[in-house]
Amino acid sequence: MQLSPVQLRVLGALIEKEITTPENYPLSLNSLINACNQRSSREPVMDLDEEQVRQALHTLEDLSLTAPTRDSRVTKYEHRARTVFNLRRDETALLCLLFLRGPQTPGELRSRTDRMFSFGDLGSVTATLDRLAARSSQPDPAAPNAVVTGPLTTLLPRQPGSREARYAHLLGGAIAIAAYATIAATQPEASSASQRIAQLETDLAALTAIVQTIQSKISVLKSSDEATKFTD
């Protein structure tokens, strides 16, 4: 199963709102669009229109990942990710964040899952991520209706200078993971270059100040010397 960025954003938004604002769930189309286009807790920020969200919903419905509900005058939408992928609550929370914000470290995931699931420590976050990464590609007898996808998360190469490695979900396909790895590899270089430039600018400003001070003292000495000569 390979989902597009728009489909992942729609699915992630539905999962998030079901957990954090159950009183407003399922979501109407307008509410879902607003959830997808939030300026906070979204990386990258998107500006999806109604047609894009509708198309994503149609595809997700074909995959049994979402379903419309018609118990009111307005059609609303809900997700079926937990059933389809046979997920636990902690697994659902982590996948939701990975859908909405891309690759993250266990520390970032722990701090950002507070409203969805409370992890006791970093070890429990890592254990859950590793469990998702080790999922079998064989059917689970305990969940015969679940989709067999194999691993759902992966550990990305550690960025130079970083203390923690980042985890990513695998529902965007191998190409997306390769793109994440490429970005991760170039970011430290860019950051390092920026730091060097900033340090050079600071050093230049300090040297300029020293030169100006020396020039000022020279001017004072010259004026003093000329005054002495005139007196003599």
C-alpha positions as CSV (number, residue, x, y, z in Angstrom):
1,M,0.0,0.0,0.0
2,Q,1.4,3.3,-1.1
3,L,-0.4,6.5,-0.2
4,S,0.1,10.0,-1.6
5,P,1.0,13.0,0.6
6,V,-2.6,14.3,0.3
7,Q,-4.1,10.9,1.3
8,L,-1.7,10.6,4.3
9,R,-2.7,14.1,5.4
10,V,-6.4,13.3,5.2
11,L,-6.0,10.0,7.0
12,G,-3.7,11.6,9.7
13,A,-6.2,14.4,10.3
14,L,-9.1,12.0,10.8
15,I,-7.1,9.9,13.2
16,E,-5.9,13.0,15.2
17,K,-9.4,14.5,15.5
18,E,-11.0,11.2,16.5
19,I,-8.6,11.0,19.5
20,T,-8.2,14.7,20.5
21,T,-11.7,16.0,19.8
22,P,-14.1,13.0,19.9
23,E,-17.1,15.3,20.5
24,N,-16.6,16.7,16.9
25,Y,-15.9,13.4,15.2
26,P,-16.7,12.1,12.5
27,L,-15.7,15.2,10.5
28,S,-17.7,17.0,7.9
29,L,-15.9,17.8,4.6
30,N,-15.3,21.4,5.7
31,S,-14.0,20.4,9.1
32,L,-11.7,17.9,7.5
33,I,-10.3,20.4,5.0
34,N,-9.6,22.8,7.9
35,A,-7.9,20.0,9.9
36,C,-5.7,19.1,6.9
37,N,-4.7,22.8,6.4
38,Q,-3.8,23.6,10.0
39,R,-0.8,25.9,10.4
40,S,0.3,24.2,13.6
41,S,1.3,20.5,14.1
42,R,1.7,20.0,10.3
43,E,4.9,19.5,8.4
44,P,4.7,20.6,5.7
45,V,1.8,23.0,5.9
46,M,-0.6,22.3,3.1
47,D,-3.3,24.3,1.4
48,L,-5.6,21.6,0.1
49,D,-8.9,22.5,-1.7
50,E,-12.2,20.6,-1.6
51,E,-11.5,18.6,-4.7
52,Q,-8.2,17.3,-3.5
53,V,-9.7,16.2,-0.2
54,R,-12.7,14.6,-2.0
55,Q,-10.4,12.6,-4.3
56,A,-8.2,11.5,-1.4
57,L,-11.3,10.3,0.5
58,H,-12.5,8.3,-2.5
59,T,-9.2,6.5,-2.8
60,L,-9.0,5.9,0.9
61,E,-12.6,4.6,0.9
62,D,-11.6,2.1,-1.9
63,L,-8.9,0.9,0.4
64,S,-11.3,0.6,3.3
65,L,-9.3,3.2,5.3
66,T,-12.1,5.8,5.5
67,A,-15.9,5.6,5.3
68,P,-18.7,8.2,5.1
69,T,-21.4,8.3,7.7
70,R,-24.9,9.4,6.8
71,D,-26.6,9.7,10.2
72,S,-27.1,13.4,9.8
73,R,-28.0,16.0,7.2
74,V,-24.3,16.5,6.4
75,T,-22.1,13.7,5.2
76,K,-19.3,13.1,7.6
77,Y,-16.2,10.9,7.4
78,E,-14.3,8.6,9.7
79,H,-11.2,6.5,9.4
80,R,-10.8,2.7,9.8
81,A,-7.0,2.6,10.1
82,R,-7.0,0.8,13.4
83,T,-9.1,-2.0,12.0
84,V,-7.4,-2.2,8.6
85,F,-3.9,-2.3,10.0
86,N,-4.8,-4.0,13.3
87,L,-3.2,-1.2,15.4
88,R,-3.0,-0.7,19.1
89,R,-3.7,2.7,20.6
90,D,0.0,3.6,21.1
91,E,0.8,2.4,17.5
92,T,-2.1,4.5,16.2
93,A,-0.8,7.7,17.9
94,L,2.7,7.3,16.6
95,L,1.6,6.6,13.0
96,C,-0.7,9.5,13.1
97,L,2.1,11.9,14.0
98,L,4.4,10.4,11.4
99,F,1.6,11.0,8.8
100,L,1.1,14.6,9.9
101,R,4.7,15.7,10.6
102,G,7.0,13.4,8.7
103,P,10.1,11.7,10.2
104,Q,10.7,12.4,13.9
105,T,12.9,11.3,16.7
106,P,11.5,9.2,19.6
107,G,11.9,12.3,21.8
108,E,9.9,14.5,19.5
109,L,7.2,11.8,19.2
110,R,6.9,11.4,22.9
111,S,6.4,15.1,23.5
112,R,3.9,15.4,20.7
113,T,1.7,12.4,21.5
114,D,0.6,13.7,24.9
115,R,-3.0,14.4,23.7
116,M,-3.3,11.1,22.0
117,F,-1.3,8.6,24.1
118,S,0.9,9.0,27.2
119,F,4.2,7.2,26.9
120,G,6.0,6.6,30.2
121,D,9.5,7.0,28.7
122,L,11.5,7.1,25.5
123,G,12.1,3.4,25.8
124,S,8.3,2.7,25.4
125,V,8.2,5.0,22.3
126,T,11.2,3.2,20.7
127,A,9.7,-0.2,21.6
128,T,6.4,0.7,19.9
129,L,8.2,2.0,16.8
130,D,10.4,-1.1,16.6
131,R,7.3,-3.3,16.9
132,L,5.7,-1.5,14.0
133,A,9.0,-1.9,12.0
134,A,9.0,-5.7,12.8
135,R,5.5,-6.4,11.7
136,S,5.2,-9.7,9.8
137,S,4.1,-9.8,6.2
138,Q,2.0,-12.9,7.1
139,P,-1.7,-12.7,8.0
140,D,-2.5,-12.4,11.7
141,P,-4.9,-15.2,12.8
142,A,-6.2,-12.9,15.5
143,A,-7.1,-10.2,13.0
144,P,-8.2,-12.0,9.8
145,N,-9.7,-8.8,8.3
146,A,-6.6,-6.7,8.8
147,V,-4.5,-5.7,5.7
148,V,-1.2,-7.5,5.5
149,T,1.4,-4.7,4.9
150,G,4.5,-5.9,6.6
151,P,6.6,-3.3,8.4
152,L,4.9,0.1,8.9
153,T,7.9,2.1,10.2
154,T,11.6,2.3,9.6
155,L,14.7,3.8,11.2
156,L,16.3,6.5,9.0
157,P,20.1,7.0,8.9
158,R,21.3,9.2,11.8
159,Q,22.1,12.8,10.8
160,P,25.7,13.8,11.6
161,G,25.8,15.7,14.9
162,S,22.3,14.4,16.0
163,R,21.9,12.6,19.2
164,E,18.8,10.6,18.1
165,A,17.9,8.9,14.8
166,R,14.5,9.6,13.2
167,Y,11.8,7.2,12.4
168,A,9.5,7.4,9.4
169,H,6.4,5.5,8.3
170,L,6.4,3.3,5.2
171,L,3.0,4.0,3.8
172,G,4.4,6.7,1.5
173,G,6.6,4.1,-0.4
174,A,10.3,3.7,-0.8
175,I,10.7,6.8,-2.9
176,A,9.4,9.0,-0.1
177,I,11.8,7.3,2.4
178,A,14.7,7.9,0.0
179,A,13.7,11.6,-0.3
180,Y,13.7,11.9,3.5
181,A,17.2,10.4,3.7
182,T,18.5,12.8,1.1
183,I,17.1,15.8,2.9
184,A,18.5,14.5,6.2
185,A,21.9,14.1,4.7
186,T,22.0,17.7,3.3
187,Q,20.5,19.5,6.2
188,P,23.5,19.2,8.6
189,E,25.8,20.5,5.8
190,A,23.6,23.5,5.3
191,S,23.3,24.2,9.0
192,S,27.1,23.9,9.4
193,A,27.7,26.3,6.6
194,S,25.2,28.8,8.1
195,Q,26.9,28.6,11.4
196,R,30.3,29.2,9.8
197,I,29.0,32.2,8.0
198,A,27.5,33.6,11.2
199,Q,30.7,33.1,13.0
200,L,32.7,34.8,10.3
201,E,30.3,37.8,10.4
202,T,30.7,38.0,14.2
203,D,34.5,37.9,13.9
204,L,34.5,40.5,11.2
205,A,32.4,42.8,13.3
206,A,34.7,42.4,16.2
207,L,37.8,43.1,14.1
208,T,36.1,46.2,12.6
209,A,35.5,47.5,16.1
210,I,39.1,46.8,17.1
211,V,40.4,48.7,14.0
212,Q,38.1,51.6,14.8
213,T,39.3,51.8,18.4
214,I,43.0,51.8,17.2
215,Q,42.3,54.5,14.6
216,S,40.7,56.6,17.3
217,K,43.6,56.2,19.6
218,I,46.0,57.1,16.8
219,S,44.1,60.2,16.0
220,V,44.2,61.2,19.7
221,L,48.0,60.6,19.8
222,K,48.5,62.6,16.6
223,S,46.5,65.5,18.0
224,S,48.4,65.4,21.3
225,D,51.7,65.3,19.4
226,E,50.8,68.3,17.2
227,A,49.7,70.3,20.3
228,T,53.0,69.6,22.0
229,K,55.0,70.7,18.9
230,F,52.9,73.9,18.7
231,T,53.6,74.7,22.4
232,D,57.3,74.2,21.9
